[in-house]
């Protein structure tokens, strides 16, 4: 059953509102979206208990932000893998699952041969083929539509590398899928867009966008670009051409996502709390098993935390409210930008405090945008823990916004 990466023919997606095309609407029973979609009526406490054996523990404050976890660590592969977005932990975990025979196949994304930024869902059965899946893609791709072909091919134990909306739907359907075992490697996500929109962004960053091979929003308040000729460029967040992007650059789904850290994965592999390294949240026994597959290949250390988030979050909320109302964002004088850009990596939130900052910002963004664009969905889409994150900033539920 081993062979090169496969993308079986997929059905067309069923029309949906607030949809990121996770793939469920392309399956044999597209009605499954009704209970599987995180944008319809999510139940995080129930699924967290199903997957991890418990929901968030109120005595562990960071679980309010990041979801249930056994431990958090900074991590890096040694040596880093060529072509990886960071050091290659996510793809290496999938390689090890295949090398050890823990799974028969891995569902993940590969680059479209015609556009390296466009994600294509693939079914991988050979560890060596995971190298071609390293790196970041930008866009929507129906990963879960491969679950039925994987089962039809006789695969009983699978791995999956997915973003939160894909993982939520997977966990909702897991019991009825009939697989013997599923290992879930999650990556954080909140601000996806179409591949076409992403090319618009690249065009604003360089006069030769076709030569950009790598882009990453880093926790030191810079975007890093790499080019085909080996050059690297760092752009402070404050100098990004965000104001030139179309209003719908990020769809409402991504502006109202409540699961930045992929809380239903067995292990989350990200960067926000890593301070230049990767950041792992080992969430359950299966997550520990996954990390154990790396052995001495991975260096681990305790995550750090510094700075204060409240000022940054308050400013973000004020700008988000203005933008949601169609008002221009408050600008910063150009002469001030280099000063603030220099200060932010030094005195702004860093490490876990940076991660908490982003979680509070995303929670506020969810409330603000749903309140303006889909107020009737608020009581179904916003979990209690999101309201708790925004309460200190005066964003309280109004009548009809909370169950």
Rosetta blueprint (number, residue, H / E / L):
1 X L
2 X L
3 X L
4 X L
5 X L
6 X E
7 X L
8 X L
9 X L
10 X L
11 X L
12 X L
13 X L
14 X L
15 X L
16 X L
17 X L
18 X L
19 X L
20 X L
21 X L
22 X L
23 X L
24 X H
25 X H
26 X H
27 X L
28 X L
29 X L
30 X H
31 X H
32 X H
33 X H
34 X H
35 X H
36 X H
37 X L
38 X H
39 X H
40 X H
41 X H
42 X L
43 X L
44 X H
45 X H
46 X H
47 X H
48 X H
49 X H
50 X H
51 X H
52 X H
53 X L
54 X L
55 X L
56 X L
57 X L
58 X L
59 X L
60 X L
61 X H
62 X H
63 X H
64 X H
65 X H
66 X H
67 X L
68 X L
69 X L
70 X L
71 X E
72 X E
73 X E
74 X E
75 X E
76 X E
77 X E
78 X L
79 X L
80 X L
81 X L
82 X L
83 X L
84 X L
85 X L
86 X L
87 X L
88 X L
89 X H
90 X H
91 X H
92 X H
93 X H
94 X H
95 X H
96 X H
97 X H
98 X H
99 X H
100 X L
101 X L
102 X L
103 X L
104 X L
105 X E
106 X E
107 X E
108 X E
109 X E
110 X E
111 X E
112 X E
113 X L
114 X L
115 X E
116 X E
117 X E
118 X E
119 X E
120 X E
121 X E
122 X E
123 X E
124 X E
125 X L
126 X L
127 X H
128 X H
129 X H
130 X H
131 X H
132 X H
133 X H
134 X L
135 X L
136 X L
137 X L
138 X L
139 X L
140 X L
141 X L
142 X L
143 X H
144 X H
145 X H
146 X H
147 X H
148 X H
149 X H
150 X H
151 X H
152 X H
153 X L
154 X L
155 X L
156 X L
157 X E
158 X E
159 X E
160 X E
161 X E
162 X E
163 X L
164 X H
165 X H
166 X H
167 X H
168 X H
169 X H
170 X H
171 X H
172 X H
173 X H
174 X H
175 X H
176 X H
177 X H
178 X L
179 X L
180 X L
181 X E
182 X E
183 X E
184 X E
185 X E
186 X E
187 X L
188 X L
189 X L
190 X L
191 X L
192 X L
193 X L
194 X L
195 X H
196 X H
197 X H
198 X H
199 X H
200 X H
201 X H
202 X H
203 X H
204 X H
205 X H
206 X L
207 X L
208 X L
209 X H
210 X H
211 X H
212 X E
213 X E
214 X E
215 X E
216 X E
217 X E
218 X L
219 X L
220 X L
221 X L
222 X E
223 X E
224 X E
225 X E
226 X E
227 X E
228 X L
229 X L
230 X L
231 X L
232 X E
233 X E
234 X E
235 X E
236 X E
237 X H
238 X H
239 X H
240 X L
241 X L
242 X H
243 X H
244 X H
245 X L
246 X L
247 X L
248 X L
249 X L
250 X L
251 X L
252 X H
253 X H
254 X H
255 X H
256 X L
257 X L
258 X L
259 X L
260 X L
261 X L
262 X L
263 X L
264 X L
265 X L
266 X L
267 X E
268 X E
269 X E
270 X E
271 X L
272 X L
273 X L
274 X L
275 X L
276 X L
277 X L
278 X E
279 X E
280 X E
281 X E
282 X E
283 X L
284 X L
285 X H
286 X H
287 X H
288 X H
289 X H
290 X H
291 X H
292 X H
293 X L
294 X L
295 X H
296 X H
297 X H
298 X E
299 X E
300 X E
301 X E
302 X L
303 X L
304 X L
305 X E
306 X E
307 X L
308 X L
309 X L
310 X H
311 X H
312 X H
313 X H
314 X H
315 X H
316 X H
317 X H
318 X H
319 X H
320 X H
321 X H
322 X H
323 X H
324 X H
325 X L
326 X L
327 X L
328 X L
329 X L
330 X L
331 X L
332 X L
333 X L
334 X H
335 X H
336 X H
337 X H
338 X H
339 X H
340 X H
341 X H
342 X H
343 X H
344 X H
345 X H
346 X H
347 X H
348 X L
349 X L
350 X E
351 X E
352 X H
353 X H
354 X H
355 X H
356 X H
357 X H
358 X H
359 X H
360 X H
361 X H
362 X H
363 X H
364 X H
365 X H
366 X H
367 X H
368 X H
369 X H
370 X H
371 X H
372 X H
373 X H
374 X L
375 X H
376 X H
377 X H
378 X H
379 X H
380 X H
381 X H
382 X L
383 X L
384 X H
385 X H
386 X H
387 X H
388 X H
389 X H
390 X H
391 X H
392 X L
393 X L
394 X L
395 X L
396 X L
397 X L
398 X L
399 X L
400 X L
401 X L
402 X L
403 X L
